[in-house]
Structures are given as structure tokens and as C-alpha cells.
Amino acid sequence: MYASANETMVPARFMLMVTHLIATLTVLYDSSAVAHKSGADDFAGARSEVEGLAYAAVICLGLQFVGVLSGTSFFFPALNALQVLAHFLGTCLVGLFVSQGWPIGTYSWCFIIFALVPAIAESFVALAVFRFRVLDYAG
């Protein structure tokens, strides 16, 4: 009658990754406006920093998409929960960063916590599955 947590976690993870990607692409598309709203003294430096972080976040999210779409990390509920939480909070905070004009350093922390840490966790799971054969993966 009710769906289990494992049945709903992977679709929720995918949906939240897509929303986090959209929020990150918004930062990339509006990098000039974001740099201007942040009130940084050096506009060109702030814009290049925002663009660099946004491109790095897109790469991290791409790595996570590969992990989800390949099925590598489906059977790790703790990783799925971490990803859902990270992408939900990342989407919310990146959206607020864009709309409220927070300082650029805030986006640096958002990138580290909500894009880089989940990408590293996904990489460790892929390493554990493919190199150390933690799960018998027939892919």
C-alpha cells in the first residue's frame, strides 16, 4: 500500500539533483548579475570566481549523474539519504544566493558542502564497487 523508503529515495535523489543542476546553471547564466549583487569590489574577479565555482559544481553534479544513471550507488541507502539532503539544501541555498545577493564566499561554502562532498562520496562508492568489489555489480 505504501512505498518503502528505498523505492522513493532514488527518484527523489534524481529529481533533487536535477533541481540543483538547474539552480547551478542559473548561477552560471547570471554570473554577471550574481557578481554585481554580491557587492564585491572587484567585479571581474568576483564574476570569474562565481563562474569557476559554477563550472566545478556542474562537473561534480555530472559525476553524480553518472553514478545514479549507471546504478552504481542504488544499493547504498546512507549515500542516497546524504545525496537527497545535500541536493535539497543545495538547491534552496543556491536559489537564495542568487535572489538575495549573498557574498561570493557563501557560494564557495555551498559548492564545497553541497556539490563537492557528495561527488567525493559518490566517487568512493564507485571505487568500492568497481575496484574493491564491495557489492557484486554485474554491469
CORHUKA-V537987 format. One record per residue. N is the residue number from 1. RES is the residue in one small letter. PHI is phi in radians with two decimals (* if undefined). OMEGA is omega in whole degrees, -180 to 180 (* if undefined). NEAR is the number of other ideal C-beta (glycine too) atoms within 12 Angstrom. Layout:
BEGIN
n = {N	N}
res = {RES	RES}
phi = {PHI	PHI}
omega = {OMEGA	OMEGA}
near = {NEAR	NEAR}
END
This chain:
BEGIN
n = {1	2	3	4	5	6	7	8	9	10	11	12	13	14	15	16	17	18	19	20	21	22	23	24	25	26	27	28	29	30	31	32	33	34	35	36	37	38	39	40	41	42	43	44	45	46	47	48	49	50	51	52	53	54	55	56	57	58	59	60	61	62	63	64	65	66	67	68	69	70	71	72	73	74	75	76	77	78	79	80	81	82	83	84	85	86	87	88	89	90	91	92	93	94	95	96	97	98	99	100	101	102	103	104	105	106	107	108	109	110	111	112	113	114	115	116	117	118	119	120	121	122	123	124	125	126	127	128	129	130	131	132	133	134	135	136	137	138	139}
res = {m	y	a	s	a	n	e	t	m	v	p	a	r	f	m	l	m	v	t	h	l	i	a	t	l	t	v	l	y	d	s	s	a	v	a	h	k	s	g	a	d	d	f	a	g	a	r	s	e	v	e	g	l	a	y	a	a	v	i	c	l	g	l	q	f	v	g	v	l	s	g	t	s	f	f	f	p	a	l	n	a	l	q	v	l	a	h	f	l	g	t	c	l	v	g	l	f	v	s	q	g	w	p	i	g	t	y	s	w	c	f	i	i	f	a	l	v	p	a	i	a	e	s	f	v	a	l	a	v	f	r	f	r	v	l	d	y	a	g}
phi = {*	-1.83	-1.36	-1.35	-1.11	-1.17	-1.28	-1.76	-1.19	-1.19	-1.10	-1.13	-1.08	-1.10	-1.09	-1.24	-1.12	-1.13	-1.15	-1.16	-1.12	-1.10	-1.10	-1.19	-1.16	-1.13	-1.07	-1.16	-1.19	-1.81	-1.06	-1.16	-1.16	-1.12	-1.13	-1.20	-1.16	-1.21	1.34	-1.22	-1.23	-1.71	-1.10	-1.11	-1.16	-1.14	-1.13	-1.18	-1.17	-1.10	-1.12	-1.09	-1.14	-1.17	-1.10	-1.12	-1.17	-1.11	-1.12	-1.08	-1.16	-1.09	-1.07	-1.21	-1.09	-1.08	-1.12	-1.24	-1.24	-1.46	1.43	-1.09	-1.89	-1.07	-1.71	-2.11	-1.08	-1.16	-1.16	-1.06	-1.14	-1.06	-1.14	-1.08	-1.11	-1.11	-1.31	-1.14	-1.16	-1.09	-1.09	-1.09	-1.27	-1.18	-1.07	-1.18	-1.04	-1.21	-1.39	-1.70	1.26	-1.20	-1.07	-1.09	-1.03	-1.13	-1.19	-1.05	-1.18	-1.07	-1.09	-1.09	-1.34	-1.82	-2.16	-1.29	-1.07	-1.10	-1.18	-1.15	-1.09	-1.09	-1.15	-1.12	-1.15	-1.09	-1.11	-1.15	-1.31	-1.52	-1.60	-1.72	0.92	-1.10	-2.00	-1.39	-1.76	-1.86	-2.06}
omega = {179	178	178	-179	-180	180	-177	-175	-177	176	177	179	180	-179	-180	174	178	179	177	176	178	178	179	177	175	176	-179	-179	-179	-175	178	179	179	179	179	-180	-176	178	180	180	-180	-176	-178	179	179	180	-180	177	178	180	179	178	-180	177	178	178	177	178	178	178	176	176	179	176	178	179	-180	-175	177	179	-177	-172	180	-170	177	-175	179	177	178	179	177	-178	179	-180	-178	-177	175	-180	178	178	-179	-176	177	176	177	177	-179	-173	-175	178	179	178	-176	179	177	179	176	179	177	178	-177	-173	-169	176	-175	-179	176	178	177	178	177	179	178	178	178	177	180	-178	-173	-177	-175	176	178	173	176	-175	179	-175	*}
near = {3	6	11	10	16	17	14	18	28	29	18	23	37	26	20	34	40	21	25	41	31	23	37	41	24	26	45	29	17	25	31	19	20	38	33	20	26	30	17	25	12	15	20	15	15	29	26	19	27	43	27	22	34	36	21	25	42	28	22	36	40	22	30	43	26	20	38	35	19	18	19	32	40	26	20	28	20	17	34	34	23	29	41	31	24	36	42	24	26	40	32	21	29	41	26	21	38	32	17	17	21	26	21	33	18	28	43	27	21	37	37	22	25	41	41	25	26	39	37	22	30	37	24	24	35	28	17	21	26	20	14	13	11	18	20	10	21	9	13}
END
